[in-house]
Amino acid sequence: MNEQTTRCGYVAIVGRPNVGKSTLLNYILGQKLSITSRKPQTTRHHLLGIKTSEAVQVVYVDTPGIHGDARKAINRYMNRNARSVLRDVEVVVFVLDRTAWLEDDEIVAESVARSGAPVIIVINKVDLLKEKTELLPYLQKLQARFPDASIVPVSATRGENLDTLESLIEERLPPGPFYFPDDQVTDRSERFLVAEIVREKIMRQLGEEVPYSATIQIERFVREKKTIHVDALILVERDGQKAILIGRGGARLKKIGTDARQDIERLLDTKVMLRLWVKVKSGWSDDERALKSLGYDDV
């Protein structure tokens, strides 16, 4: 197939925290690539999810949620990371949570307007709308605000109306050759994806404070025969957080490890031996140098 009959391009998925960007990407790809949880700011790095059909390759970029409260260095990093993606994409998918328009949505809208790329507004979680009658006036209001944008109500968890969304995206991609091999689904390494899975389990199992103070370093990633051996170091900022993460008799850390190992085995399609440690690294989330040393430097 020649370049004239194929389409390819980058598509940024942006929005404030917790609107369902990663869930949307995972459903479109048909596999779990981006980690998800009900807590805002689960995604910290942008990640490419590549979907290739016979004539179209869409390179989706899942981004951290853009937010106004950026007191710590890690929050400023996430905002820079998300906004940097908007500089060079063919399409922007701006995700909203039902009919709620918050201050952070306004901040995202300003960044989207500056990108200059065609915009598709996705109203996610419509299956959770209690008053369906609210949707039509909200759609009309959005269309007046963004006259050139296409607007698509969807449910990312149920896959509702995602075919329409994908068709709108593909129509807006320019003709050209594919950027990646047909069978490649992401630009991220297995080590990165494994670290993210461990962090997801922490996000899902613990309360408000600890997950935001935790980050993961993969110390060892070795294939031996039919088994991958992974040693992962969980860094937190205070001794109290370490105690909570480990739990009584190590029970919570064991549960995190078991859940993470099962997901990692599904991802890598092989047996995995996972060992977790917890260490205190005070102030890492508000230290630019520490962030770079921990891999938060891909802007």
C-alpha positions as CSV (number, residue, x, y, z in Angstrom):
1,M,0.0,0.0,0.0
2,N,1.5,3.3,-1.0
3,E,1.7,6.5,0.9
4,Q,-1.1,8.1,-1.1
5,T,-3.7,5.6,0.2
6,T,-2.7,5.6,3.9
7,R,-3.3,8.1,6.6
8,C,-1.3,8.7,9.7
9,G,-1.0,11.3,12.5
10,Y,-0.7,12.2,16.1
11,V,-3.8,12.7,18.2
12,A,-3.6,14.3,21.7
13,I,-6.1,13.2,24.3
14,V,-6.3,16.1,26.8
15,G,-8.5,17.2,29.7
16,R,-8.5,18.0,33.4
17,P,-7.6,15.2,35.8
18,N,-10.0,12.3,36.2
19,V,-12.2,12.8,33.1
20,G,-11.4,9.3,31.7
21,K,-8.6,10.0,29.2
22,S,-6.7,6.8,29.9
23,T,-9.9,4.7,30.0
24,L,-10.8,6.1,26.6
25,L,-7.4,5.2,25.2
26,N,-7.5,1.7,26.6
27,Y,-10.9,1.0,25.1
28,I,-9.9,2.3,21.7
29,L,-6.7,0.2,21.7
30,G,-8.6,-2.9,22.9
31,Q,-6.0,-3.5,25.6
32,K,-4.9,-1.9,28.9
33,L,-1.9,0.4,28.2
34,S,-2.5,3.4,30.4
35,I,-3.1,3.0,34.1
36,T,-6.4,4.1,35.6
37,S,-7.9,4.8,39.0
38,R,-10.7,6.9,40.4
39,K,-8.2,9.3,41.9
40,P,-7.3,12.4,39.9
41,Q,-3.8,12.9,38.5
42,T,-3.2,9.1,38.1
43,T,-1.4,9.7,34.8
44,R,2.0,11.4,35.2
45,H,3.7,10.9,31.9
46,H,2.4,11.1,28.3
47,L,2.3,7.8,26.6
48,L,1.8,6.8,23.0
49,G,-0.9,4.3,22.1
50,I,-0.7,3.2,18.4
51,K,-3.7,1.8,16.6
52,T,-3.0,0.5,13.1
53,S,-5.6,-0.7,10.6
54,E,-5.1,-1.5,6.9
55,A,-5.1,2.1,5.7
56,V,-4.9,4.2,8.9
57,Q,-2.4,4.5,11.8
58,V,-3.5,6.7,14.7
59,V,-0.9,7.6,17.2
60,Y,-2.8,8.6,20.3
61,V,-1.0,10.6,23.0
62,D,-2.4,10.0,26.5
63,T,-1.5,13.0,28.7
64,P,-1.5,13.9,32.4
65,G,-4.6,16.0,33.4
66,I,-4.0,19.7,33.1
67,H,-4.8,21.4,36.4
68,G,-4.5,24.8,38.1
69,D,-3.2,23.7,41.4
70,A,0.5,23.3,40.6
71,R,2.3,24.0,43.9
72,K,4.7,21.1,43.7
73,A,7.4,20.5,41.0
74,I,5.7,17.2,40.0
75,N,2.4,19.1,39.3
76,R,4.2,21.7,37.2
77,Y,6.0,18.8,35.3
78,M,2.6,17.1,34.5
79,N,1.2,20.4,33.2
80,R,4.3,21.0,31.0
81,N,4.2,17.4,29.8
82,A,0.5,17.7,28.8
83,R,0.9,21.1,27.1
84,S,4.0,20.1,25.2
85,V,2.1,17.4,23.4
86,L,-0.3,20.0,21.9
87,R,2.5,21.7,20.0
88,D,2.7,19.1,17.2
89,V,-0.4,17.0,16.7
90,E,-2.9,16.7,13.8
91,V,-6.0,16.4,16.1
92,V,-6.9,17.3,19.7
93,V,-9.4,15.2,21.6
94,F,-10.6,17.4,24.5
95,V,-12.3,15.2,27.1
96,L,-15.0,16.5,29.5
97,D,-16.8,14.8,32.3
98,R,-20.5,14.9,31.6
99,T,-22.0,18.4,31.9
100,A,-19.6,19.7,34.6
101,W,-17.5,22.6,33.4
102,L,-14.8,23.4,36.1
103,E,-12.1,25.9,36.4
104,D,-9.5,23.3,35.2
105,D,-11.6,22.7,32.1
106,E,-11.3,26.4,31.3
107,I,-7.5,26.1,31.7
108,V,-7.4,23.1,29.3
109,A,-9.7,25.0,26.8
110,E,-7.2,27.9,26.6
111,S,-4.3,25.5,25.9
112,V,-6.4,23.7,23.2
113,A,-7.3,27.0,21.5
114,R,-3.6,27.8,21.3
115,S,-2.7,24.5,19.6
116,G,-4.4,25.5,16.3
117,A,-5.2,21.8,15.5
118,P,-8.7,20.6,14.7
119,V,-10.6,19.8,17.9
120,I,-13.0,17.0,18.8
121,I,-14.8,17.5,22.1
122,V,-15.6,14.3,23.9
123,I,-18.3,14.4,26.6
124,N,-17.5,11.3,28.6
125,K,-19.4,9.3,31.2
126,V,-22.8,10.1,29.6
127,D,-24.1,6.8,30.9
128,L,-23.8,8.3,34.4
129,L,-25.8,11.4,33.7
130,K,-28.8,11.5,36.0
131,E,-30.7,14.1,34.0
132,K,-30.3,13.2,30.3
133,T,-32.3,16.4,29.4
134,E,-29.2,18.5,30.5
135,L,-27.1,17.1,27.7
136,L,-28.7,18.9,24.7
137,P,-28.5,22.5,26.0
138,Y,-24.9,21.7,27.2
139,L,-24.0,20.5,23.7
140,Q,-25.5,23.7,22.2
141,K,-23.6,25.8,24.6
142,L,-20.3,24.1,23.8
143,Q,-21.0,24.3,20.0
144,A,-21.5,28.1,20.4
145,R,-18.2,28.3,22.3
146,F,-16.3,26.0,19.9
147,P,-18.0,26.5,16.5
148,D,-15.4,24.6,14.5
149,A,-15.2,21.6,16.9
150,S,-17.1,18.3,16.5
151,I,-18.8,17.2,19.7
152,V,-19.3,13.5,20.6
153,P,-21.0,12.2,23.7
154,V,-19.5,8.8,24.7
155,S,-19.1,6.3,27.5
156,A,-15.4,5.2,27.5
157,T,-16.1,2.4,30.0
158,R,-18.9,0.9,28.0
159,G,-17.5,1.7,24.5
160,E,-20.6,3.7,23.6
161,N,-20.2,5.9,20.5
162,L,-16.5,5.3,20.2
163,D,-16.8,4.2,16.6
164,T,-18.2,7.6,15.7
165,L,-15.3,9.2,17.6
166,E,-12.7,7.1,15.8
167,S,-14.2,7.9,12.4
168,L,-14.1,11.6,13.1
169,I,-10.4,11.3,14.1
170,E,-9.4,9.3,11.0
171,E,-11.1,11.8,8.7
172,R,-8.9,14.5,10.0
173,L,-5.6,12.7,9.6
174,P,-3.4,13.7,6.6
175,P,-2.3,11.2,3.9
176,G,1.1,9.8,4.5
177,P,3.2,6.8,5.5
178,F,2.9,5.0,8.9
179,Y,5.3,6.2,11.5
180,F,5.5,2.9,13.4
181,P,5.5,-0.8,12.5
182,D,2.0,-2.3,12.1
183,D,2.4,-4.5,15.3
184,Q,3.7,-1.8,17.6
185,V,1.2,-0.5,20.2
186,T,3.3,1.9,22.3
187,D,6.6,3.8,22.4
188,R,7.1,2.9,26.1
189,S,9.4,0.1,27.3
190,E,8.3,-2.9,29.2
191,R,10.1,-1.5,32.3
192,F,8.1,1.7,32.2
193,L,4.8,-0.2,31.8
194,V,5.7,-2.5,34.7
195,A,6.5,0.5,37.0
196,E,3.2,2.1,36.0
197,I,1.2,-1.1,36.9
198,V,2.8,-1.2,40.4
199,R,1.9,2.5,40.8
200,E,-1.7,1.9,39.7
201,K,-2.1,-0.8,42.4
202,I,-0.9,1.7,45.0
203,M,-3.3,4.4,43.6
204,R,-6.2,2.0,43.8
205,Q,-5.5,0.5,47.3
206,L,-4.5,3.4,49.4
207,G,-6.1,6.6,50.6
208,E,-5.6,10.1,49.4
209,E,-2.1,11.1,50.6
210,V,0.2,8.1,50.0
211,P,-0.4,7.4,46.3
212,Y,0.6,11.0,45.4
213,S,3.8,10.7,47.4
214,A,4.9,7.4,45.8
215,T,6.9,6.7,42.7
216,I,8.5,3.6,41.3
217,Q,12.0,2.7,40.2
218,I,12.7,-0.6,38.5
219,E,16.0,-1.8,39.9
220,R,16.2,-5.1,38.1
221,F,14.4,-6.5,35.0
222,V,15.9,-9.8,33.8
223,R,14.6,-12.6,31.7
224,E,15.8,-16.0,32.9
225,K,14.4,-19.0,30.8
226,K,10.6,-18.5,30.8
227,T,10.4,-16.1,33.8
228,I,11.0,-12.4,34.1
229,H,12.4,-11.3,37.4
230,V,11.5,-7.7,38.5
231,D,12.8,-5.8,41.5
232,A,10.8,-2.6,42.1
233,L,11.6,0.1,44.6
234,I,8.7,2.2,45.8
235,L,9.8,5.6,47.0
236,V,7.7,7.6,49.4
237,E,8.4,10.9,51.2
238,R,7.8,10.1,54.9
239,D,8.3,7.2,57.4
240,G,4.5,7.3,58.1
241,Q,3.7,6.7,54.5
242,K,6.2,3.8,54.3
243,A,4.4,2.2,57.3
244,I,1.0,2.6,55.7
245,L,2.2,1.2,52.4
246,I,3.8,-1.9,54.0
247,G,0.8,-2.5,56.2
248,R,0.5,-4.7,59.3
249,G,2.9,-7.7,58.9
250,G,3.6,-6.6,55.3
251,A,0.0,-7.5,54.3
252,R,-0.7,-4.4,52.2
253,L,2.6,-4.5,50.3
254,K,2.0,-8.2,49.6
255,K,-1.5,-7.5,48.2
256,I,-0.1,-4.7,46.0
257,G,2.6,-7.1,44.7
258,T,0.1,-9.9,44.0
259,D,-2.3,-7.7,42.1
260,A,0.6,-6.0,40.1
261,R,2.2,-9.4,39.2
262,Q,-1.1,-10.7,37.8
263,D,-1.4,-7.6,35.5
264,I,2.2,-7.7,34.5
265,E,1.9,-11.4,33.6
266,R,-1.1,-10.5,31.4
267,L,0.9,-7.7,29.8
268,L,4.0,-9.6,29.1
269,D,2.4,-13.0,28.6
270,T,4.9,-14.8,30.7
271,K,5.6,-15.9,34.3
272,V,6.8,-13.0,36.5
273,M,8.6,-13.0,39.8
274,L,8.0,-9.5,41.4
275,R,9.8,-8.3,44.5
276,L,8.9,-4.9,46.1
277,W,10.7,-2.7,48.5
278,V,9.7,0.6,50.1
279,K,12.2,3.4,50.8
280,V,11.8,7.0,52.1
281,K,13.2,9.7,49.8
282,S,12.1,12.9,51.4
283,G,10.7,15.7,49.2
284,W,11.2,13.9,45.9
285,S,8.0,15.3,44.4
286,D,9.0,18.9,44.9
287,D,12.6,18.6,43.8
288,E,13.3,19.2,40.1
289,R,16.6,17.4,40.2
290,A,15.1,14.4,42.0
291,L,12.3,14.3,39.4
292,K,14.8,14.1,36.6
293,S,16.7,11.4,38.2
294,L,13.5,9.4,38.6
295,G,12.6,9.7,34.9
296,Y,10.3,12.7,35.0
297,D,12.2,14.5,32.2
298,D,10.5,13.5,28.9
299,V,9.1,16.9,28.0
